Amino acid sequence: MKANEAPEKLFLDVTSKCGDTVFTIKNNDTDIEYTRTDVFIEKACSWMRNYVNPTAGTYLLDEDIEKFRKAMKGE
């Protein structure tokens, strides 16, 4: 991770005796996972670019993926 770059995920330990504690790795099953929105959108778009519709045997159109990206960003 670069100095000024936030991690892709953060985990909040709400059971910590020291108050709520944030980690970059999951420590227990009760941790709450937070994901950066921009990372989530990019990973979803990447998956969509490689997805083949099993019934039609076609890929999603780039323009449809871009519409999804804009909708997720609230544009």
C-alpha positions in Angstrom: 0.0 0.0 0.0 1.3 3.4 -0.9 1.7 6.1 1.7 -1.3 8.1 0.7 -3.5 5.3 -0.5 -6.4 3.8 1.6 -6.7 0.0 1.8 -9.4 -1.7 -0.2 -11.0 -3.1 2.9 -11.2 -2.1 6.6 -12.6 -4.3 9.4 -14.2 -2.8 12.5 -14.0 -4.8 15.7 -17.0 -3.8 17.7 -16.2 -6.3 20.5 -12.9 -4.8 21.4 -12.5 -3.9 25.1 -10.6 -0.8 24.0 -13.5 0.7 22.1 -14.2 0.2 18.4 -10.9 -0.8 16.7 -10.2 -0.7 12.9 -7.9 -3.3 11.2 -6.9 -4.0 7.6 -7.3 -7.8 8.2 -10.3 -9.7 9.5 -9.6 -10.8 13.1 -12.9 -12.5 14.1 -16.3 -13.4 12.8 -18.0 -10.4 14.4 -15.8 -7.9 12.5 -17.8 -5.5 10.2 -16.2 -5.3 6.8 -16.1 -2.0 4.9 -15.1 -1.8 1.3 -14.1 1.3 -0.7 -16.8 2.1 -3.1 -14.5 2.9 -6.0 -12.7 -0.5 -5.6 -16.1 -2.3 -5.5 -17.3 -0.6 -8.7 -14.1 -1.3 -10.6 -14.1 -5.0 -9.5 -17.8 -5.3 -10.6 -17.1 -3.7 -13.9 -14.1 -5.9 -14.5 -16.2 -9.0 -13.7 -18.9 -7.7 -16.1 -16.4 -7.3 -18.9 -15.5 -11.0 -18.6 -19.0 -12.3 -18.0 -20.6 -14.4 -20.8 -24.3 -14.8 -20.8 -24.8 -18.6 -20.7 -28.1 -18.5 -22.7 -27.0 -16.1 -25.4 -23.3 -16.7 -25.4 -22.5 -13.0 -25.6 -20.6 -10.5 -23.5 -22.1 -7.3 -21.9 -21.6 -4.2 -24.0 -19.1 -1.6 -22.9 -21.8 1.0 -23.0 -24.0 -1.0 -20.6 -21.0 -1.4 -18.2 -20.4 2.3 -18.4 -24.1 2.9 -17.6 -23.7 0.6 -14.6 -20.6 2.5 -13.4 -22.4 5.9 -13.6 -25.5 4.5 -11.8 -23.3 3.2 -9.0 -21.6 6.5 -8.7 -24.9 8.4 -8.7 -24.2 10.3 -11.9 
